Amino acid sequence: MEFSVDNVSQFHFSFGNQEKWQEEISVQVEEEVVPAHQLVVYNDEVNSFEYVILTLIEVCDHTAEQAEQCTLMIHFKGKCGVKSGEFDELVSMRNEICRRGISAEIESFQN
């Protein structure tokens, strides 16, 4: 039999007695973890640019360019968040920066 519009009525389709099924799909969503704290270094009139830059390179693993940019922000804006992370990760960096005579604090991000 050849298919045509005229002979479609000869086929009896009924979806009423078809089994209804539902498939459960689980989707895994990756959430970006945003650090809750930042290490903030404050400006002072005591330490040189070079000393602060060297400290950021040694303590925070900054590149020379990162350290220089942060130091300029510290100088012109009075402070700069130099590192983000969990509180426990930042404590040792803060302690070392303060041991070197530079003012630093760990601050929480405001949501």
Contacts in CASP RR format, 6 or more apart in sequence:
PFRMAT RR
TARGET T0000
AUTHOR 0000-0000-0000
METHOD contacts of the structure
MODEL  1
MEFSVDNVSQFHFSFGNQEKWQEEISVQVEEEVVPAHQLVVYNDEVNSFE
YVILTLIEVCDHTAEQAEQCTLMIHFKGKCGVKSGEFDELVSMRNEICRR
GISAEIESFQN
1 7 0 8 1.000
34 109 0 8 1.000
35 84 0 8 1.000
35 85 0 8 1.000
35 86 0 8 1.000
35 109 0 8 1.000
36 85 0 8 1.000
36 86 0 8 1.000
36 87 0 8 1.000
36 108 0 8 1.000
36 109 0 8 1.000
37 84 0 8 1.000
37 85 0 8 1.000
37 86 0 8 1.000
37 87 0 8 1.000
37 90 0 8 1.000
37 106 0 8 1.000
37 107 0 8 1.000
37 108 0 8 1.000
37 109 0 8 1.000
38 81 0 8 1.000
38 82 0 8 1.000
38 83 0 8 1.000
38 84 0 8 1.000
38 85 0 8 1.000
38 90 0 8 1.000
38 106 0 8 1.000
38 107 0 8 1.000
38 109 0 8 1.000
39 60 0 8 1.000
39 81 0 8 1.000
39 82 0 8 1.000
39 83 0 8 1.000
39 84 0 8 1.000
39 90 0 8 1.000
39 93 0 8 1.000
39 94 0 8 1.000
39 97 0 8 1.000
39 104 0 8 1.000
39 105 0 8 1.000
39 106 0 8 1.000
40 79 0 8 1.000
40 80 0 8 1.000
40 81 0 8 1.000
40 82 0 8 1.000
40 104 0 8 1.000
40 105 0 8 1.000
40 106 0 8 1.000
40 107 0 8 1.000
41 52 0 8 1.000
41 56 0 8 1.000
41 70 0 8 1.000
41 74 0 8 1.000
41 79 0 8 1.000
41 80 0 8 1.000
41 81 0 8 1.000
41 82 0 8 1.000
41 97 0 8 1.000
41 102 0 8 1.000
41 103 0 8 1.000
41 104 0 8 1.000
42 74 0 8 1.000
42 78 0 8 1.000
42 79 0 8 1.000
42 102 0 8 1.000
42 103 0 8 1.000
42 104 0 8 1.000
42 105 0 8 1.000
43 74 0 8 1.000
43 75 0 8 1.000
43 77 0 8 1.000
43 78 0 8 1.000
43 79 0 8 1.000
44 102 0 8 1.000
44 103 0 8 1.000
46 101 0 8 1.000
47 101 0 8 1.000
47 102 0 8 1.000
49 71 0 8 1.000
49 75 0 8 1.000
51 100 0 8 1.000
51 102 0 8 1.000
52 67 0 8 1.000
52 71 0 8 1.000
52 74 0 8 1.000
52 102 0 8 1.000
53 64 0 8 1.000
53 67 0 8 1.000
53 68 0 8 1.000
53 71 0 8 1.000
54 67 0 8 1.000
55 97 0 8 1.000
55 100 0 8 1.000
55 102 0 8 1.000
56 62 0 8 1.000
56 66 0 8 1.000
56 67 0 8 1.000
56 70 0 8 1.000
56 71 0 8 1.000
56 82 0 8 1.000
57 63 0 8 1.000
57 64 0 8 1.000
57 67 0 8 1.000
59 93 0 8 1.000
59 96 0 8 1.000
59 97 0 8 1.000
59 100 0 8 1.000
60 67 0 8 1.000
60 82 0 8 1.000
60 83 0 8 1.000
60 93 0 8 1.000
62 70 0 8 1.000
62 82 0 8 1.000
70 80 0 8 1.000
70 81 0 8 1.000
70 82 0 8 1.000
71 80 0 8 1.000
73 79 0 8 1.000
73 80 0 8 1.000
74 80 0 8 1.000
82 104 0 8 1.000
83 90 0 8 1.000
83 93 0 8 1.000
87 106 0 8 1.000
90 106 0 8 1.000
91 106 0 8 1.000
93 104 0 8 1.000
94 104 0 8 1.000
94 105 0 8 1.000
94 106 0 8 1.000
97 104 0 8 1.000
98 104 0 8 1.000
END
